[in-house]
Amino acid sequence: MAMRYLTTAQDMGELAIIKSLCEANAISCFFQHEHISSLYPGCSALLCRVLVDESDWVRADILLRRLRIPLREIEPSP
């Protein structure tokens, strides 16, 4: 199983969401520095790298891009 880099989680919250998306969509993944990044938050060299199986990369990339779409705030109607 060849693994391919998908993204780097910026914090434990984002990592939890990415893990949940992968599990819910049966995407094989590996989290490099998962526990070390929680011990040293803010250290960019130790942020958790998310790797997915090569065959699941396209689906994982689409899910991740959808996750990072900025939400547009709508003003309430008067």
C-alpha positions in Angstrom: 0.0 0.0 0.0 1.7 3.2 -1.2 0.9 6.3 0.9 0.7 9.8 -0.5 0.8 13.1 1.3 -2.6 14.8 1.6 -2.2 17.7 4.0 -0.8 18.9 7.4 -3.3 19.4 10.2 -2.8 22.7 11.8 -4.2 21.7 15.2 -5.8 18.8 17.0 -9.3 20.0 16.1 -8.6 19.9 12.4 -7.0 16.6 12.8 -10.0 15.1 14.5 -12.3 16.3 11.6 -9.9 14.9 8.9 -9.8 11.6 10.8 -13.6 11.5 11.0 -14.0 12.2 7.3 -11.5 9.5 6.4 -13.1 6.9 8.6 -16.6 7.8 7.4 -15.6 7.4 3.8 -13.4 4.2 4.3 -10.2 6.1 3.2 -7.1 4.4 4.4 -4.9 6.9 6.1 -1.8 7.3 8.3 -1.1 10.2 10.7 2.6 11.1 11.0 3.5 12.9 14.3 0.0 12.6 15.5 0.8 12.4 19.2 4.0 14.5 19.1 2.1 17.5 17.6 -0.2 17.5 20.7 2.8 17.6 23.0 4.4 20.6 21.3 1.6 22.7 19.8 2.7 25.5 17.5 5.9 23.8 16.5 5.5 23.7 12.7 8.2 21.1 12.3 6.1 18.6 14.3 2.6 19.3 12.9 0.7 16.1 12.0 1.1 15.1 8.4 -1.9 13.2 6.9 -1.0 10.5 4.4 -3.6 8.5 2.5 -3.5 5.4 0.3 -2.6 6.3 -3.3 -5.9 4.8 -4.5 -7.9 6.9 -2.1 -6.0 10.2 -2.7 -8.4 11.8 -5.2 -11.5 11.2 -3.0 -9.6 12.4 0.1 -8.5 15.5 -1.7 -12.0 16.4 -2.8 -13.3 15.9 0.8 -10.6 18.1 2.2 -11.2 20.9 -0.3 -14.9 20.8 0.6 -14.0 21.0 4.2 -11.9 24.1 3.7 -14.5 26.0 1.6 -15.0 29.3 3.4 -18.5 29.8 4.7 -20.3 32.9 3.6 -22.1 34.8 6.4 -25.5 36.0 5.4 -27.0 39.0 7.1 -30.4 38.3 8.8 -33.4 39.8 7.0 -35.0 42.8 8.8 
